[in-house]
Amino acid sequence: MLNPIEGEMFCVDKPLGWTSFAVVKKVRGTLRKMLGSGNVKVGHAGTLDPLATGVLIVCTGRMTKQIEQLQAGVKENIADIRLGATTPSFDLETEIDAQYPWQHITREQIDEVLQSKFLGTIEQVPPKFSACKVDGKPAYNLARKGKDVEIRPKTLVIDEIEVLACGLPAEPTLQVRVVCSKGTYIRALARDIGEALGSGGHLTALRRTRVGDTLVTDCHSVDSLLEYLEGETYVTPEEAEARRLEQERADNKLRAAALKAKRAKKQHATQTKN
């Protein structure tokens, strides 16, 4: 029996082209239908861009208070990068705006650059097309209006980085596995890797394969999660509130008993001393 009001956590393999909010909206709509109530709080831990797929953790009810803690978990990503060209968004959301030579790049250079410049604690300037705040507004709102956006670099940690596949010398493509901290923009990493190799670079695909201990192989598809939710039984909002009040009363009794015991112990110690 599910209790979305008290709190549940679901792991979803976000599909390509979906926003993280679109997944939340689907889950919220299904829960509202099943509960017959609009009073269902739903949120997600860690945004995935529409062009990315993979692990998205969705929380309901009081579990949403754990979102910040869940977001802090280490993330593993598989990134496809194309060298020799850049885009304003650092991925395929925008068109190529510049091209660069890439024929000089070797696999050995890539391995050396990744280990020397992109492992451990690094500084990264987030993309202008991102939710980073500039003067209190999301940077992407300003960037899409053609306004100049200056974003301060952020300190982050890359725990592991390695090349899984490389198209050189025939094609300027590589696939990289990255294990990193919260706040890492893999799009920006693609840009920075291209620059470090004396070329350009942008992200062509991204799959988040792990968040903390949650693997993408443990995740529902959106359809399978909705089917699961529609087939379950639920604790109603009224039942959830009754349970909460009952637990609150029990907790209050325990606190009162503990306080009484503490006072009795203190009184006994005073009498013994006298």
C-alpha positions as MATLAB code, in Angstrom:
seq = 'MLNPIEGEMFCVDKPLGWTSFAVVKKVRGTLRKMLGSGNVKVGHAGTLDPLATGVLIVCTGRMTKQIEQLQAGVKENIADIRLGATTPSFDLETEIDAQYPWQHITREQIDEVLQSKFLGTIEQVPPKFSACKVDGKPAYNLARKGKDVEIRPKTLVIDEIEVLACGLPAEPTLQVRVVCSKGTYIRALARDIGEALGSGGHLTALRRTRVGDTLVTDCHSVDSLLEYLEGETYVTPEEAEARRLEQERADNKLRAAALKAKRAKKQHATQTKN';
ca = [
       0.000    0.000    0.000;
       1.427    3.371   -1.044;
       1.340    6.473    1.122;
       2.190    9.430   -1.159;
       1.216   11.975    1.499;
       3.626   10.591    4.085;
       6.173   10.131    1.316;
       7.312    7.774   -1.422;
      10.376    7.724   -3.663;
      10.362    6.480   -7.258;
      13.293    6.106   -9.643;
      12.589    6.873  -13.294;
      14.644    6.412  -16.458;
      13.835    9.802  -17.989;
      13.136    9.518  -21.725;
      14.820   11.597  -24.414;
      13.031   14.862  -25.109;
      11.224   15.033  -21.772;
      11.881   17.737  -19.197;
      12.308   16.605  -15.604;
       9.195   18.617  -14.728;
       7.175   16.722  -17.364;
       7.940   13.467  -15.518;
       6.902   15.037  -12.208;
       3.692   16.324  -13.791;
       2.778   12.840  -15.066;
       3.408   11.248  -11.667;
       1.498   13.990   -9.833;
      -1.472   13.687  -12.190;
      -1.686    9.920  -11.717;
      -1.426   10.172   -7.927;
      -4.117   12.850   -7.798;
      -6.398   10.623   -9.857;
      -5.771    7.587   -7.658;
      -6.206    9.512   -4.400;
      -9.091   11.649   -5.588;
      -7.259   14.636   -4.169;
      -5.193   17.520   -5.534;
      -3.200   17.734   -2.316;
      -0.182   15.684   -3.440;
       3.279   17.219   -3.279;
       5.718   15.833   -5.894;
       9.259   16.933   -6.788;
      12.471   15.608   -8.323;
      16.065   15.394   -7.112;
      18.468   16.708   -9.746;
      17.376   18.157  -13.071;
      18.141   16.361  -16.327;
      18.156   18.360  -19.574;
      15.540   17.362  -22.181;
      18.297   15.930  -24.406;
      19.584   13.707  -21.575;
      18.231   10.358  -20.387;
      18.670    8.273  -17.273;
      18.193    8.310  -13.518;
      15.666   10.819  -12.201;
      14.562   10.436   -8.580;
      10.971   11.529   -7.918;
       9.767   12.149   -4.352;
       6.285   12.668   -2.927;
       4.855   14.109    0.270;
       7.259   14.492    3.169;
       9.960   12.650    1.208;
      10.421   15.895   -0.750;
      12.277   17.159    2.328;
      15.012   14.650    1.425;
      15.514   16.065   -2.079;
      18.527   18.185   -1.164;
      20.216   15.189    0.460;
      19.435   12.973   -2.539;
      20.775   15.603   -4.957;
      24.078   15.577   -3.096;
      24.734   11.980   -4.161;
      27.582   11.281   -6.572;
      26.424   10.967  -10.177;
      27.740    8.738  -12.969;
      27.198    9.889  -16.552;
      28.006    8.534  -20.003;
      28.655   11.458  -22.358;
      29.012   11.483  -26.142;
      31.150   14.411  -27.308;
      31.878   15.744  -30.776;
      35.146   17.618  -31.163;
      35.908   20.331  -33.716;
      32.703   22.340  -33.273;
      30.894   24.379  -30.633;
      27.315   25.466  -29.992;
      26.038   28.305  -27.741;
      24.312   25.808  -25.429;
      27.257   23.349  -25.533;
      24.874   20.630  -26.777;
      22.435   19.984  -29.639;
      19.790   22.391  -28.331;
      21.372   25.127  -30.479;
      23.073   25.132  -33.884;
      26.841   24.952  -34.431;
      28.312   28.459  -34.206;
      32.014   27.740  -34.849;
      34.234   24.981  -36.215;
      37.837   24.153  -35.329;
      40.625   21.832  -36.515;
      40.597   18.455  -34.803;
      42.901   16.338  -36.979;
      45.854   17.017  -34.644;
      44.137   15.309  -31.691;
      45.232   11.787  -30.715;
      43.764    9.266  -28.290;
      46.897    9.607  -26.168;
      46.361   13.381  -25.914;
      42.784   12.876  -24.820;
      43.759   10.448  -22.041;
      46.504   12.795  -20.824;
      44.245   15.870  -20.832;
      41.404   14.122  -18.999;
      43.655   12.866  -16.211;
      45.695   16.068  -15.820;
      42.974   18.720  -16.169;
      39.633   17.094  -15.387;
      40.208   14.829  -12.401;
      39.793   15.943   -8.800;
      38.711   19.426   -7.741;
      38.225   21.744  -10.720;
      36.672   25.106  -11.571;
      33.870   25.140  -14.142;
      31.914   27.997  -15.717;
      28.304   26.787  -16.161;
      26.607   27.233  -19.557;
      24.747   30.454  -20.298;
      21.846   28.222  -21.319;
      21.327   26.904  -17.782;
      19.227   27.492  -14.668;
      22.112   29.237  -12.879;
      20.893   32.525  -11.445;
      22.212   35.857  -12.752;
      20.824   38.868  -10.875;
      18.106   36.594   -9.532;
      17.015   35.318  -12.953;
      17.775   31.996  -14.706;
      20.687   32.513  -17.100;
      18.832   30.776  -19.947;
      16.116   33.454  -19.914;
      18.737   36.124  -20.578;
      20.727   34.007  -23.066;
      17.643   33.260  -25.180;
      16.964   36.997  -25.403;
      20.461   37.513  -26.777;
      21.672   39.345  -23.676;
      25.258   39.117  -22.476;
      25.485   36.719  -19.540;
      28.431   36.491  -17.168;
      28.444   33.467  -14.883;
      30.971   32.918  -12.131;
      32.933   29.667  -12.095;
      31.923   26.960   -9.629;
      34.128   24.540   -7.730;
      33.238   20.884   -8.233;
      34.765   17.434   -7.976;
      35.365   14.843  -10.696;
      35.981   11.508   -8.954;
      36.508    9.442  -12.102;
      36.814   10.176  -15.816;
      37.724    7.783  -18.610;
      37.297    7.307  -22.357;
      34.952    4.454  -23.261;
      35.131    4.900  -27.037;
      36.999    7.114  -29.495;
      36.292    7.690  -33.196;
      39.695    9.211  -33.979;
      41.373    9.440  -36.388;
      38.385    8.837  -38.688;
      35.747   10.781  -36.725;
      36.125   13.508  -34.046;
      33.945   11.691  -31.541;
      34.475   10.222  -28.118;
      32.414    8.693  -25.354;
      33.402    9.496  -21.791;
      32.336    8.076  -18.441;
      32.267   10.702  -15.700;
      31.644   10.256  -11.967;
      31.123   13.689  -10.460;
      29.649   15.837   -7.711;
      26.400   17.779   -7.617;
      26.358   20.845   -9.857;
      28.586   19.469  -12.616;
      27.446   20.461  -16.102;
      28.541   17.726  -18.491;
      27.790   20.128  -21.385;
      30.353   22.537  -19.977;
      32.783   19.656  -19.503;
      32.445   18.845  -23.230;
      33.250   22.469  -24.072;
      36.251   22.523  -21.727;
      37.654   19.225  -23.017;
      37.482   20.566  -26.573;
      39.304   23.756  -25.565;
      41.962   21.821  -23.635;
      42.650   19.788  -26.788;
      43.168   22.949  -28.851;
      39.836   22.572  -30.614;
      36.147   22.885  -29.755;
      33.621   20.456  -28.382;
      29.949   19.972  -27.635;
      27.749   17.292  -26.102;
      25.742   15.112  -28.489;
      24.201   12.669  -25.987;
      24.085   12.175  -22.223;
      22.897    9.290  -20.070;
      22.901    9.488  -16.281;
      23.557    5.933  -15.171;
      23.766    6.382  -11.399;
      22.766    8.766   -8.614;
      24.178    7.731   -5.244;
      23.330    4.026   -4.935;
      20.520    4.144   -7.503;
      21.398    2.584  -10.870;
      19.565    3.215  -14.119;
      18.918   -0.537  -14.308;
      16.819   -0.161  -11.129;
      14.598    2.514  -12.677;
      11.068    2.391  -14.063;
      10.265    3.698  -17.503;
       7.641    6.450  -17.287;
       4.973    4.104  -18.677;
       5.822    1.246  -16.310;
       5.791    3.592  -13.310;
       2.389    5.006  -14.235;
       1.053    1.475  -14.758;
       2.424    0.472  -11.347;
       0.839    3.511   -9.671;
      -2.530    2.792  -11.273;
      -2.473   -0.801  -10.021;
      -1.613   -0.047   -6.384;
      -3.785    0.605   -3.338;
      -3.324    3.801   -1.338;
      -3.459    5.316    2.092;
      -5.954    8.157    1.659;
      -5.068   11.723    2.721;
      -7.495   11.364    5.655;
      -5.877    8.106    6.775;
      -2.415    9.610    6.354;
      -3.363   12.576    8.553;
      -4.838   10.265   11.204;
      -1.626    8.216   11.219;
       0.450   11.388   11.507;
      -1.563   12.623   14.484;
      -1.348    9.221   16.161;
       2.429    9.181   15.709;
       2.647   12.748   16.992;
       0.726   11.810   20.143;
       2.986    8.790   20.696;
       6.095   10.951   20.259;
       4.735   13.526   22.706;
       4.114   10.787   25.301;
       7.683    9.530   24.908;
       9.091   13.036   25.283;
       6.937   13.661   28.367;
       8.063   10.363   29.923;
      11.712   11.148   29.193;
      11.367   14.621   30.712;
       9.647   13.195   33.810;
      12.437   10.635   34.255;
      15.073   13.345   33.876;
      13.404   15.519   36.513;
      13.061   12.560   38.903;
      16.745   11.720   38.466;
      17.728   15.318   39.132;
      15.489   15.477   42.217;
      16.946   12.211   43.538;
      20.486   13.503   43.040;
      19.633   16.692   44.958;
      18.073   14.755   47.865;
      21.053   12.393   48.059;
      23.445   15.327   48.144;
      21.546   16.971   50.993;
];
